[in-house]
Amino acid sequence: MENQSAESVELSVTGVAPISSLPEHHHACGCGDRTPRSDLGATGWSRRGFFKASIAGAVAGCLAMQTEMVAAAVTPSLRKPENPTTAMAALLAGNRRFATGQLTFFNEDLKILKAQTVAKQEPFAAVLSCADSRVPVELIFDQSIGHLFVTRVAGNIASPDMIASLEYGVAALGIKAMMVLGHSNCGAVKATMEGTAAPGQISGLYSFIQPAVEKAPPHDLDAAIKVNARIQASLLREASPVIAAAIKKGQLDVAAAYYDLATGRVHLLT
């Protein structure tokens, strides 16, 4: 360092050659001349040049900040909630974002999420939902690829095949929360209440929903929908040894909930 000239130190620190080292023609044209003139300050900067440099610096700073914000926004998060309480809270928080029009899932980089979920899946929660097209589960909970393990069937019933799928979610995937999600104006519950004749296998759903119809006040569709969600959640807790064992160990929470089509809000049912 002692052997370096002042010019070489200035170049190494700033990356810009000092004025005295510039070619002669710079001095000739005056662009390298530090001699004070009427429009130059003591530093050799003109007012116009100083203003331009200040604007350029501000723009560069804003662009750098925006780049950092965008990078943070698109960074996908697959970190699982650590326990049933935080997992259920994450579902409800996502629904609040959906209901208030503050969705965040589209900020995540889908290419990265896809790459991270090719070999394995690690959802933090499972949802047993009705097959109704007005209940897009991932969307109403503001969740993206790999976050939720979703099973869907008309009337959100805990049939043997639905239970088997959800047991897989518990035993193999380690989900922390499970939600049975009923919704307003459910056609399957309404058809069961009315005893509507139906073609094919459709009426096979009725036997699973009939206990809720019998328990709810007569002709009260909304009440029957909520009772049905509670009954199906109870079946999951009691009929599955896999699910029951996880609950007993404090590794899983199973809840019934109701989705209001009009407001977009999900409410837990006690």
Stockholm file with secondary structure:
# STOCKHOLM 1.0

chainA/1-270         MENQSAESVELSVTGVAPISSLPEHHHACGCGDRTPRSDLGATGWSRRGFFKASIAGAVAGCLAMQTEMVAAAVTPSLRKPENPTTAMAALLAGNRRFATGQLTFFNEDLKILKAQTVAKQEPFAAVLSCADSRVPVELIFDQSIGHLFVTRVAGNIASPDMIASLEYGVAALGIKAMMVLGHSNCGAVKATMEGTAAPGQISGLYSFIQPAVEKAPPHDLDAAIKVNARIQASLLREASPVIAAAIKKGQLDVAAAYYDLATGRVHLLT
#=GR chainA/1-270 SS CTTSCHHHHHHHHHSSCCGGGSCHHHHHHTTTCCSCCTTBCTTSCBHHHHHHHHHHHHHHHHHHHHHHHHHHHHCCCCCCCSSHHHHHHHHHHHHHHHHTTCCCGGGSCHHHHHHHTSSCCCCSEEEEECCCTTCCHHHHTTCCTTTEEEEECTTCCCCHHHHHHHHHHHHTTCCSEEEEEEETTCHHHHHHHHTCCCSTTGGGGHHHHHHHHHHSCTTCHHHHHHHHHHHHHHHHHHHCHHHHHHHHTTSCEEEEEEECTTTCCEEEEC
#=GC SS_cons         CTTSCHHHHHHHHHSSCCGGGSCHHHHHHTTTCCSCCTTBCTTSCBHHHHHHHHHHHHHHHHHHHHHHHHHHHHCCCCCCCSSHHHHHHHHHHHHHHHHTTCCCGGGSCHHHHHHHTSSCCCCSEEEEECCCTTCCHHHHTTCCTTTEEEEECTTCCCCHHHHHHHHHHHHTTCCSEEEEEEETTCHHHHHHHHTCCCSTTGGGGHHHHHHHHHHSCTTCHHHHHHHHHHHHHHHHHHHCHHHHHHHHTTSCEEEEEEECTTTCCEEEEC
//
